Amino acid sequence: MRIFKFGGASIKDAEAVRNIYDVLQITGHSDVLLVVSAMGKTTNAIEVVINNYFEKSAELKASIQEVKKYHNEILLDLFEDDQNPVFAALKKLFDEMELFLQNNKSPNYNYVYDQLIGYGELLSTTILTYFFSHKNIDTNLLDVRQYIKTNSNFREAEVDWQLTQKNISAIKVKATLNITQGFLGSDENNFSTSLGREGSDYTAAIFGYCLNADSVTIWKDVPGVMNADPRFFENAILLENISYREAIELAFYGATVIHPKTLQPLQRKEIPLYVKSFLNPKLPGTKVGKGSDLQPLVPCFIVKRNQLLISLSSLNFEFIMEENISEIFALLHKYKLKVHLIQNSAISFSVCCDDNYGNFEVLKAVLSSKFSVSYNENISLYTIRHFDDLSANSITENKKVLLTQTSRETIQIVAAT
């Protein structure tokens, strides 16, 4: 069994879907399980639907129609016969989506989000299943929610590994092309849950682990894992081999090619992970597995934009001690600000973090009762693994540096953008 994960960019339109068929002709598709994301920017489009449901009901119908139109245009390009049963299959999914919106009574945004957001994956996998069947590939569509079981922490659900292993082990693996959705699971009440944005990579790793797969391959629009994001850094270099440890470090610091949770289950069973290009499937790409940390050994650059730097100091010049730090982290956890860097002195404490849930204003009011609070918004956090003076200077040049932290192999620089 091989696990292939295809993201939204790889299936953004009819031409891209045909390209996946071509990729499978090169790689083979027997005993393969595809983990598939939503098409193109569908997840963003469904987020608009969800926001309109809560805040702009007059625009709700139009936003749903946008999602329908996008997928129907792909169908009309892929299938000559508009009587193909795939049209009815997609209509059924849209009907389910609209029925939920009509009947839902819950005011819980995160619950509603998870009941709707996964329709992007359900639509994409349905289209691929019918298209590959149309191309005479024997396919088997699996509803991932029947296999990956989680808790009820909507939008960031945690996997129940014991039950998930039991469910996935029951899959009768055939010499066929199995297709399932990334990003999704379900809780004990069978409500849909999601594993966090970009969680499809994690889904592929879960199936790889539970099926004892020979390998997991993440197909991207880049040649493999680069030492820097080519969108932000010139002269990025392909990393041919990366150890599990090094890849986990890169993911932890925010490298976006591999999801942070993806590597841990694969490392436990030493299942190799490949990152390859769906545009050039014959290229070797990057292998993540056992072996030397990095080949070639070069500085690796990671940037996280739209960060928040919060600096706290005591109101009466008392030391910030362990109990203060513990309280601060409890509040950061409560208000869901994800911390990427910390630095403290005797009477000050700074964190660089994400505010993805927009809770900072509330948190600031709470912190202000005990600390003097200063902050910088829309800053960037640069991380360089295996840094040298030249690579560090290339980041700090012509930037206002707010904070720097250095360890043996890693330097982190917080700078105003």
Secondary structure, 3 states (H helix, E strand, C coil): CEEEEECHHHHCCHHHHHHHHHHHHHHCCCCEEEEECCCCCHHHHHHHHHHHHHHCHHHHHHHHHHHHHHHHHHHHHHCCCCCCHHHHHHHHHHHHHHHHHHHCCCCCHHHHHHHHHCHHHHHHHHHHHHHHHHCCCCEEECCHHHCCEECCCCCCCCECHHHHHHHHHCCCCCCCEEEEECCEEECCCCCEEECCCCCHHHHHHHHHHHCCCCEEEEEECCCCCECCCCCCCCCCCECCEEEHHHHHHHHHHCCCCCCCCCHHHHHHCCCCEEEEECCCCCCCCEEEECCCCEECCCCEEEEEEEEEEEEEEECCCCCCCHHHHHHHHHHHHHCCCEEEEEEECCCEEEEEEECCCCCHHHHHHHHCCCEEEEEEEEEEEEEEECCCHHHHHHHHCCCEEEEEEECCCEEEEEEEC
